[in-house]
Amino acid sequence: MKKTVMAWVAAGALLFGAVQAEDANDIYTRADSNPGGIGGVSSLRGLSELEATRPADDFKRFPRDHQLDSSYVYQPPLIPHTIRNYEVSLNANKCLSCHSWKNAKEMGATKISVTHYMNRQEQVLSDVSPRRYFCLQCHVPQADAKPLVDNNFQSVDSLR
């Protein structure tokens, strides 16, 4: 019985694959336009053959000193400048060179929140908490970038 069921499943999979291949109009899956079998990928960024190197996208424009409003409660603030070549690793954190409480006034930058100095038991530490050290886990740069997909997100009423 088990062997019969497995045979039917295998036959169905083969049949399903053949039907899909016949219906495919994608130039990367049709045999006449893909004689070498190099395949292709269709993604949100467009079509590309597997063996072809797609040119890199243009750099996004980061508006300087442009603050976007929050979209939801407790949203981490967006970074209003480029962070290209910023190192945030176990050994260094470029963000803290301007935004730490020690340097913020001199650098004219926003101080990081006191919550970044608290551990899980809400005890205030003398330095940034290890769980808040990697800034880019929550904070992202704001950029003038075209969305990859349509979006109809609405901010919560209290933030409008």
Secondary structure, 3 states (H helix, E strand, C coil): CHHHHHHHHHHHHHHHHHHHHHHCCCCCCCCCCCCCCCCEEEECCEEEECCCCCCCCCCCECCCCCCCCCCCCCCCCCECCCCCCCCECCCCECCHHHHCCCCHHHHCCCCCCHHHHECCCCCECCCCCHHHCCHHHCCCECCECCCCCCCCCCCCHHHC
